[in-house]
Amino acid sequence: MKQNILVVDDHRENLIALEAILDADGRNLVMAQSGNEALSLALKHDFALVLLDVQMPEMDGFEVAELMRKNKKTRHIPIIFVTAISKEQKYVFKGYECGAVDYLFKPIDQKILEAKVSVFLELDRQRRKLQQAVVQMKRLKDENERLLHALGEALIGANAEGRVTFCNEAACALLRQSRDALVGRDIADLLFNDDAGKQRWGWDDSPLREACLQSESWKNEHSLYTADEDGLLALAVRANAITDDAGTVTGVVVVLRPADDENGVNDSARDHRRNPRKKLFREMVVFDRSTGGNVGRLMNLSVDGFKLFSRRELPHGEELQLGMVLPDQIAGVNTVSFDARVVWAETLDAPGEYQVGFQFLTLNAVTRDVVENLMEKY
């Protein structure tokens, strides 16, 4: 993608000279012969740099720069003043006060001009890359949050201080609390209670935190309890650490399920607590299209992603080309193909057994139709 450079000078011969010096691959030079024309072009186009002559009739370069700095769209465009006026400090200071980032004095040295322009164009490229990275990170964050909300498991995220930062709809339904009531709450106060409702551990001295600091998964040996309007609900809790690129633990993700307490929680009560989710044929197997190998058995499905029971551990972030044989013909097809990425994995009680959450990377119209039919039917 070419970078736009706005060159402003009221003398046509100066514009031609600057164009001859600056013309190069990857650059698009846009010329203006007045301040008003420059402002109009700056509002219409996205410029990486402005080369602005100071001495122009009607509106000089200082006025143009001041107006550009007052407009949200143009205030951050770097401006290099090109001038033949005195190099006295009062003129230079005035230019910087108006928003200039640099000065070039006539007669222009071609090498200096090229060097300065190259620096600001590189800064613009880095800025654009950073903006794209921020947009990409936000998109991935939004996609992951949609997936977490879609999964049937009750999920809670907490930061390094043990404060709840995230909860999906299944967690809200299980705990019978709104997202606003859960986010910001001390996870120890919420979950680390015994069958009398007394807090068993604080966050700092909890075995969950200790295990996660050692990068180990954790599950409770005895039921933990959370309080609601009906009393206490027994929970089975599993947790894994969240780490940054340096390996530092920044929080935990917790999976919650109803568990039998000492007084017994019957199935109807448990079903009432659990967020409803669509059940699929347990015989439905997802296979790797590149190898033909069995990846796992389908447990849960939505248009954003799915969960598998697997006999092998799958690393976070791995992308796979997958397929699935349908229980019967749906939307005129017997099999579907799709690409997906591993977003979480959890070790089950038995050795060599895992639950793995996937996010769809590709989902064409036919496959989406099949998924929606499966969700409705099963």
C-alpha positions in Angstrom: 0.0 0.0 0.0 1.4 3.4 -1.0 2.0 6.1 1.5 0.6 9.5 0.7 2.8 12.6 1.1 1.2 16.1 0.8 3.5 18.7 -0.7 2.3 22.3 -0.4 3.9 25.3 -2.2 2.4 28.2 -4.1 5.1 28.0 -6.7 4.6 25.4 -9.3 8.3 25.1 -10.1 9.0 24.2 -6.4 6.4 21.4 -6.5 8.0 20.0 -9.6 11.5 20.1 -8.0 10.3 18.3 -4.9 8.4 15.7 -6.9 11.6 14.9 -8.8 13.5 14.4 -5.6 10.8 12.4 -3.6 9.2 10.3 -6.3 9.8 6.6 -5.5 8.0 3.3 -5.3 5.6 3.1 -2.5 5.0 6.8 -2.4 2.1 8.8 -3.7 2.9 12.5 -4.0 -0.2 14.9 -3.8 0.5 18.5 -4.7 -1.3 21.7 -3.4 -0.6 25.3 -4.3 -2.5 27.0 -1.5 -3.3 26.6 2.1 -7.0 26.1 1.5 -6.3 23.4 -1.1 -4.0 21.7 1.3 -6.6 21.6 4.1 -9.2 20.3 1.7 -6.9 17.5 0.6 -5.8 16.7 4.1 -9.5 16.1 5.1 -10.2 13.9 2.1 -7.0 11.6 2.2 -4.9 9.8 4.7 -1.4 11.4 4.7 1.8 10.0 6.2 3.6 13.3 6.0 3.1 17.0 5.0 5.9 19.1 3.5 4.5 22.7 4.0 5.9 25.9 2.6 5.8 28.7 5.1 5.6 31.7 2.8 2.3 31.6 0.9 -0.3 34.3 0.0 -3.7 34.4 1.7 -2.9 31.7 4.2 0.7 31.0 5.2 2.1 27.7 6.4 1.8 28.6 10.1 -1.9 29.2 9.7 -2.4 25.9 7.8 -0.5 24.0 10.5 -2.6 25.5 13.3 -5.8 24.6 11.5 -4.6 21.1 10.9 -3.8 20.6 14.6 -7.3 21.7 15.5 -9.0 19.0 13.4 -9.2 15.5 14.8 -8.5 13.8 11.4 -5.3 15.8 10.7 -3.9 16.7 14.1 -1.5 13.8 14.2 0.0 14.1 10.7 3.7 15.1 11.0 4.5 18.4 9.3 7.9 19.5 8.0 8.1 23.2 7.3 10.0 24.1 4.1 11.1 27.8 4.4 13.4 30.4 3.0 12.8 32.8 5.9 15.3 33.7 8.6 16.6 30.9 10.8 16.2 33.2 13.8 14.9 31.3 16.8 11.6 33.3 17.0 10.6 31.9 13.6 11.7 28.4 14.4 9.8 28.5 17.7 6.7 29.8 16.0 6.8 26.8 13.7 7.1 24.3 16.5 4.3 26.0 18.4 2.1 25.6 15.3 2.7 21.9 15.2 5.8 21.4 13.1 8.0 18.3 13.8 10.9 19.5 11.7 12.3 22.3 9.5 14.0 22.3 6.1 15.6 25.5 5.0 15.9 26.6 1.3 17.9 25.9 -0.7 17.0 22.3 0.1 19.8 19.7 0.4 18.4 16.6 -1.5 20.1 14.1 0.8 18.8 15.7 3.9 15.3 16.0 2.5 15.3 12.3 1.5 16.7 11.2 4.9 14.1 13.2 6.9 11.2 12.0 4.7 12.3 8.3 5.0 12.4 8.6 8.8 8.8 9.9 9.0 7.5 7.4 6.5 9.1 4.5 8.5 7.4 5.9 11.6 4.1 5.9 9.8 4.6 2.3 8.7 5.3 1.3 12.3 2.2 3.2 13.5 0.0 1.4 11.0 1.4 -2.0 12.0 0.7 -1.2 15.6 -2.9 -0.1 14.8 -3.4 -3.3 12.8 -2.0 -5.4 15.7 -4.4 -3.6 18.1 -7.4 -4.3 15.8 -6.3 -7.9 15.4 -5.9 -8.4 19.2 -9.4 -6.9 19.8 -10.9 -9.1 17.1 -9.3 -12.2 18.7 -10.4 -11.1 22.1 -14.0 -10.6 20.9 -14.0 -14.0 19.1 -12.7 -15.8 22.1 -15.2 -14.1 24.4 -18.1 -15.1 22.0 -16.8 -18.6 22.1 -16.5 -18.7 25.8 -20.1 -17.4 26.1 -21.3 -20.0 23.7 -19.8 -23.0 25.4 -22.0 -24.9 27.8 -19.4 -25.1 30.6 -19.6 -22.6 33.4 -16.4 -20.5 33.1 -15.0 -17.8 35.3 -11.8 -15.9 34.8 -9.9 -14.1 37.7 -6.8 -11.8 37.7 -3.6 -12.4 39.7 -5.3 -10.7 42.8 -8.2 -13.2 42.7 -10.8 -10.8 41.4 -13.3 -12.1 38.9 -12.7 -10.5 35.5 -14.9 -12.6 33.3 -17.8 -15.0 33.5 -19.9 -16.6 30.7 -23.6 -17.1 30.6 -23.4 -20.7 31.8 -21.6 -19.5 35.0 -24.2 -16.8 35.6 -27.0 -19.4 35.3 -25.2 -22.0 37.5 -24.5 -19.4 40.2 -27.8 -17.6 39.8 -26.1 -14.2 39.7 -25.8 -11.5 37.0 -22.5 -10.8 35.3 -22.4 -7.4 37.0 -22.7 -9.0 40.4 -19.9 -11.5 39.7 -17.3 -9.4 37.9 -15.0 -7.7 40.4 -15.9 -10.1 43.2 -13.3 -11.9 45.3 -13.2 -15.5 44.0 -12.3 -16.8 47.4 -15.5 -15.3 48.9 -17.5 -16.6 46.0 -16.2 -20.2 45.7 -13.9 -21.2 48.6 -16.6 -22.0 51.2 -17.3 -25.2 53.2 -20.6 -26.9 53.7 -21.4 -24.5 56.6 -20.8 -21.5 54.4 -17.5 -20.5 56.1 -14.7 -19.5 53.9 -12.1 -22.3 53.7 -9.2 -20.3 52.2 -8.3 -16.8 51.3 -7.0 -16.2 47.8 -3.4 -15.8 48.8 -3.3 -19.1 50.8 -5.5 -21.1 48.5 -4.2 -24.4 46.9 -5.8 -23.3 43.6 -3.5 -20.2 43.5 -0.5 -22.2 44.6 -1.0 -24.8 41.9 -1.5 -22.2 39.2 1.7 -20.4 40.2 3.5 -23.7 39.6 1.8 -23.8 36.1 -0.2 -26.9 37.3 -3.9 -27.5 36.9 -5.9 -27.8 40.1 -9.2 -29.5 41.1 -10.9 -29.7 44.5 -10.9 -33.0 46.3 -13.9 -32.1 48.4 -16.9 -30.1 47.4 -16.6 -26.3 47.6 -19.8 -24.3 48.1 -21.2 -21.0 46.9 -24.2 -19.3 48.4 -27.4 -18.2 46.7 -31.0 -17.5 47.7 -31.7 -21.2 48.3 -28.7 -21.8 50.5 -25.5 -23.5 49.4 -24.7 -25.1 46.1 -21.9 -27.7 46.0 -19.4 -27.2 43.2 -16.7 -29.3 41.5 -14.0 -26.8 40.6 -11.1 -27.1 38.0 -8.6 -24.3 37.4 -5.7 -23.5 35.1 -3.3 -20.6 35.0 -3.3 -17.8 32.5 0.2 -16.7 31.6 1.7 -14.0 29.4 4.4 -14.4 26.8 7.1 -14.3 29.5 5.4 -17.1 31.4 4.2 -14.9 34.3 0.9 -15.9 35.8 -1.6 -13.1 35.2 -4.7 -14.9 36.3 -6.7 -18.2 36.3 -9.6 -19.7 34.4 -12.0 -21.8 36.4 -14.5 -24.4 35.2 -17.4 -25.0 37.5 -19.8 -27.9 37.6 -22.5 -28.9 40.1 -21.4 -31.6 42.6 -23.2 -33.8 45.1 -22.8 -32.3 48.6 -23.1 -34.3 51.8 -26.9 -33.8 51.9 -27.2 -34.8 48.2 -28.1 -32.6 45.3 -30.6 -34.5 43.1 -30.5 -34.6 39.4 -33.5 -32.4 38.8 -32.0 -29.7 41.0 -28.7 -30.0 39.2 -30.3 -29.8 35.8 -32.2 -26.8 37.0 -28.9 -25.1 37.9 -27.0 -26.0 34.8 -27.1 -23.8 31.8 -29.2 -25.6 29.1 -27.1 -26.8 26.1 -27.8 -28.8 23.0 -27.0 -32.6 23.2 -25.5 -34.3 20.2 -25.0 -37.9 19.3 -22.2 -39.3 21.4 -21.2 -41.4 18.4 -20.3 -38.4 16.4 -16.5 -38.3 15.9 -14.3 -35.5 14.6 -11.4 -36.6 12.5 -8.2 -34.9 11.2 -8.7 -34.4 7.4 -4.9 -34.3 6.8 -4.2 -37.7 8.5 -7.6 -39.4 8.8 -7.0 -39.9 12.5 -9.6 -39.6 15.3 -9.3 -36.3 17.1 -12.2 -36.8 19.5 -15.9 -37.3 20.2 -18.2 -34.3 20.0 -19.7 -33.2 23.3 -21.0 -29.7 22.6 -21.5 -27.5 19.6 -22.4 -23.9 18.7 -21.9 -21.7 15.6 -18.8 -20.3 17.3 -17.0 -23.5 18.3 -17.3 -26.9 19.9 -16.0 -29.2 22.6 -14.5 -32.6 22.2 -13.7 -35.5 24.5 -10.2 -36.5 23.3 -7.7 -39.3 24.2 -4.7 -37.0 23.4 -3.6 -33.6 24.6 -3.9 -30.8 22.1 -1.7 -27.7 22.6 -3.4 -24.3 22.9 -3.5 -22.4 19.6 -3.0 -25.5 17.4 -5.0 -25.2 14.1 -6.4 -28.3 12.6 -8.2 -29.3 9.4 -11.2 -31.3 10.6 -14.2 -33.2 9.4 -17.2 -35.0 10.8 -19.6 -37.7 9.6 -23.2 -36.7 10.3 -25.7 -39.1 12.1 -27.9 -38.7 9.0 -28.1 -36.5 5.9 -28.5 -32.8 6.8 -28.8 -30.0 4.3 -28.2 -32.5 1.6 -24.7 -33.7 2.9 -23.4 -36.6 5.0 -20.1 -35.0 6.0 -18.8 -31.5 6.8 -15.3 -30.1 6.7 -14.0 -27.1 8.7 -10.8 -25.6 10.1 -10.6 -24.9 13.9 -8.2 -23.7 16.6 -7.7 -25.1 20.1 -8.6 -22.4 22.6 -8.5 -24.5 25.9 -7.9 -28.0 27.1 -8.6 -29.7 30.4 -7.3 -32.9 31.8 -10.0 -35.2 33.1 -9.9 -37.6 36.1 -8.8 -40.6 34.1 -5.2 -40.6 32.7 -5.1 -39.8 29.0 -8.6 -38.2 28.9 -9.1 -34.6 28.0 -11.8 -32.1 27.2 -10.8 -29.7 24.4 -12.5 -26.4 23.3 -12.2 -25.4 19.7 -13.0 -22.2 17.8 -14.2 -22.4 14.2 -11.8 -20.7 11.8 -13.8 -21.4 8.7 -17.5 -22.1 8.5 -19.0 -22.0 5.0 -22.8 -21.6 4.5 -23.5 -25.3 4.2 -21.5 -26.2 7.3 -23.2 -23.4 9.3 -26.5 -24.7 8.1 -25.6 -28.2 9.3 -24.4 -26.9 12.7 -27.6 -25.0 13.2 -29.6 -28.1 12.3 -27.7 -30.2 14.8 -28.1 -27.7 17.5 -31.9 -27.6 16.9 -32.3 -31.3 16.5 -30.1 -32.6 19.3 
